[in-house]
Amino acid sequence: MMLLSWSTIIVILTKIWTPFGNLLCFHCALTCCCLRVSTPDYMKMEEAIVETELCQNRNLWQKSRNEGERQERRLRHEGA
């Protein structure tokens, strides 16, 4: 079983619970404590998320471009 560091757990909860990405509020019986997460783990996770999104967008763009080229060739071939 893999144990996660506290900073990793906070980052994961931050992504799930808030739209701000780096602000997590714990509502206690007495106070609301807001923690700002700015750890190296958080930065690495953000970079990985951005890289993954860019890669997915690039793959979708390439896939649609390839499909468009195929359709164009098919139409030229049928029209000839």
PAKEKOL-415938 format. One record per residue: residue in one letter; residue number from 1; x, y, z of N, C-alpha, C in turn. Coordinates in Angstrom, 3 decimals. Atoms other than C-alpha are relative to their C-alpha. Layout:
# PAKEKOL-415938
aa  i  n.u  n.v  n.w  ca.u  ca.v  ca.w  c.u  c.v  c.w
A  NUM  X  Y  Z  X  Y  Z  X  Y  Z
...
This chain:
# PAKEKOL-415938
aa  i  n.u  n.v  n.w  ca.u  ca.v  ca.w  c.u  c.v  c.w
M  1  0.830  -1.185  0.000  0.000  0.000  0.000  0.874  1.247  0.000
M  2  -0.808  -1.212  0.116  1.352  3.387  -0.999  -0.554  1.097  0.916
L  3  0.414  -1.091  -0.884  1.252  6.165  1.573  0.253  1.333  -0.693
L  4  -0.129  -1.322  0.603  0.690  9.715  0.397  0.461  1.010  1.037
S  5  -0.422  -1.061  -0.917  2.362  12.746  1.910  -1.189  0.929  0.245
W  6  1.082  -0.932  -0.329  0.149  15.362  3.561  -0.193  1.020  -1.102
S  7  0.125  -1.009  1.054  0.943  17.866  0.838  -0.717  -0.565  -1.224
T  8  0.676  0.636  1.129  -0.196  15.407  -1.830  -1.486  -0.158  0.284
I  9  1.409  0.150  -0.381  -3.428  14.700  0.040  -0.713  1.347  -0.077
I  10  0.597  -1.329  0.042  -4.093  18.422  0.416  -0.214  0.437  -1.448
V  11  0.132  -0.364  1.409  -3.460  18.957  -3.307  -1.174  -0.726  -0.637
I  12  1.101  0.787  0.559  -5.865  16.158  -4.231  -1.338  0.541  0.491
L  13  1.243  -0.548  -0.543  -8.551  17.504  -1.902  -0.290  1.382  -0.566
T  14  0.168  -1.328  0.564  -7.969  21.002  -3.242  -0.621  -0.096  -1.381
K  15  0.518  0.163  1.354  -8.619  19.825  -6.777  -1.456  -0.449  0.022
I  16  1.361  0.519  -0.067  -11.814  18.069  -5.719  -0.961  1.029  0.581
W  17  0.927  -0.814  -0.783  -13.298  20.592  -3.298  -0.168  1.434  -0.451
T  18  0.121  -1.428  0.294  -12.599  24.059  -4.686  0.248  0.294  -1.469
P  19  -0.244  -0.396  1.385  -12.766  25.760  -8.058  1.274  0.833  -0.155
F  20  -1.166  -0.877  0.078  -9.729  27.890  -7.196  1.293  -0.752  -0.242
G  21  -1.181  0.795  0.273  -7.229  25.050  -7.440  1.030  -0.016  1.105
N  22  -1.050  -0.005  -1.022  -4.944  26.128  -4.635  -0.482  0.546  1.334
L  23  0.526  -0.489  -1.261  -7.246  27.145  -1.786  -0.915  -1.067  0.579
L  24  0.790  1.060  -0.624  -8.689  24.629  0.640  -0.435  0.463  1.371
C  25  0.509  -0.434  -1.300  -10.933  25.502  3.582  -0.518  -1.189  0.792
F  26  0.507  1.007  -0.921  -11.480  23.168  6.490  -0.984  0.700  0.930
H  27  1.000  -0.617  -0.868  -14.707  24.040  8.292  -0.027  -0.755  1.321
C  28  -0.031  0.609  -1.327  -14.175  23.307  11.943  -1.203  0.486  0.800
A  29  1.107  -0.445  -0.856  -16.682  23.657  14.750  0.217  1.431  0.472
L  30  -0.283  -1.338  -0.523  -14.911  26.819  15.965  0.385  1.009  -1.077
T  31  -0.511  -0.960  0.995  -13.205  28.368  12.917  0.069  -0.625  -1.382
C  32  -0.273  0.478  1.354  -12.646  28.108  9.223  1.459  0.323  -0.283
C  33  -1.427  -0.199  0.238  -8.960  27.611  8.530  0.260  -0.159  -1.493
C  34  -0.311  0.078  1.427  -7.891  28.411  4.988  1.501  -0.182  -0.173
L  35  -1.410  0.309  0.219  -4.612  26.865  3.894  0.359  0.270  -1.457
R  36  -0.492  -0.240  1.359  -2.678  28.063  0.883  1.047  -1.073  -0.287
V  37  -0.916  1.087  0.332  -0.907  25.182  -0.813  1.000  0.507  -1.029
S  38  -1.024  -0.455  0.936  2.372  26.184  -2.406  1.256  -0.850  0.176
T  39  -1.120  0.918  -0.183  4.592  23.139  -2.096  0.549  -0.421  -1.355
P  40  -0.546  0.519  1.262  6.902  21.698  -4.751  -0.884  -1.123  -0.578
D  41  0.898  1.065  0.482  4.526  18.680  -4.933  -1.156  0.594  -0.779
Y  42  1.131  -0.654  0.650  1.702  21.012  -5.844  0.410  0.527  -1.373
M  43  -0.477  -0.558  1.261  3.770  22.733  -8.535  0.213  -1.110  -1.030
K  44  -0.221  1.119  0.920  4.784  19.388  -10.054  -1.331  -0.553  -0.498
M  45  1.301  0.526  0.388  1.181  18.221  -10.047  -0.667  0.935  -1.012
E  46  0.577  -0.979  0.938  0.021  21.440  -11.753  0.654  -0.135  -1.372
E  47  -0.707  0.136  1.269  2.713  21.066  -14.431  -0.429  -1.266  -0.726
A  48  0.404  1.267  0.607  1.745  17.444  -15.029  -1.410  0.098  -0.570
I  49  1.379  -0.153  0.477  -1.935  18.363  -15.359  -0.012  0.824  -1.289
V  50  -0.047  -0.859  1.188  -1.159  21.146  -17.849  0.597  -0.759  -1.177
E  51  -0.622  0.764  1.071  1.162  18.896  -19.871  -0.952  -1.062  -0.549
T  52  0.948  1.022  0.435  -1.474  16.153  -19.971  -1.104  0.614  -0.846
E  53  1.059  -0.672  0.754  -4.167  18.591  -21.136  0.517  0.448  -1.369
L  54  -0.574  -0.422  1.275  -1.868  20.009  -23.827  0.185  -1.186  -0.937
C  55  -0.223  1.201  0.797  -0.979  16.526  -25.008  -1.329  -0.528  -0.552
Q  56  1.312  0.470  0.445  -4.647  15.489  -25.169  -0.553  0.907  -1.092
N  57  0.476  -0.943  1.011  -5.555  18.661  -27.097  0.751  -0.174  -1.310
R  58  -0.817  0.195  1.198  -2.669  18.104  -29.514  -0.417  -1.283  -0.722
N  59  0.415  1.260  0.609  -3.736  14.488  -30.080  -1.365  0.122  -0.672
L  60  1.326  -0.204  0.600  -7.370  15.519  -30.703  0.110  0.818  -1.282
W  61  -0.185  -0.839  1.180  -6.247  18.220  -33.128  0.585  -0.824  -1.145
Q  62  -0.650  0.819  1.027  -3.984  15.777  -35.006  -0.980  -1.028  -0.558
K  63  0.977  1.002  0.425  -6.736  13.152  -35.125  -1.033  0.627  -0.938
S  64  1.000  -0.653  0.848  -9.293  15.605  -36.563  0.631  0.458  -1.319
R  65  -0.699  -0.416  1.225  -6.722  16.925  -39.050  0.195  -1.193  -0.920
N  66  -0.186  1.206  0.810  -5.904  13.397  -40.229  -1.316  -0.455  -0.616
E  67  1.318  0.401  0.511  -9.611  12.600  -40.585  -0.437  0.930  -1.129
G  68  0.345  -0.971  1.041  -10.159  15.790  -42.598  0.774  -0.261  -1.280
E  69  -0.818  0.306  1.180  -7.280  14.906  -44.937  -0.495  -1.270  -0.684
R  70  0.522  1.242  0.575  -8.673  11.387  -45.435  -1.282  0.252  -0.796
Q  71  1.262  -0.311  0.685  -12.114  12.747  -46.311  0.257  0.777  -1.286
E  72  -0.339  -0.794  1.179  -10.578  15.240  -48.718  0.537  -0.893  -1.116
R  73  -0.543  0.930  0.998  -8.582  12.497  -50.501  -1.091  -0.896  -0.580
R  74  1.082  0.868  0.441  -11.642  10.266  -50.640  -0.910  0.735  -0.986
L  75  0.854  -0.796  0.892  -13.738  13.048  -52.209  0.680  0.262  -1.346
R  76  -0.742  -0.218  1.247  -11.022  13.834  -54.778  0.028  -1.268  -0.832
H  77  -0.077  1.285  0.702  -10.718  10.137  -55.646  -1.353  -0.354  -0.625
E  78  1.335  0.307  0.505  -14.488  9.699  -56.024  -0.398  0.949  -1.128
G  79  0.349  -1.002  1.013  -14.788  12.897  -58.083  0.796  -0.151  -1.286
A  80  -0.877  0.122  1.173  -11.969  11.964  -60.471  -0.451  -1.045  -0.980
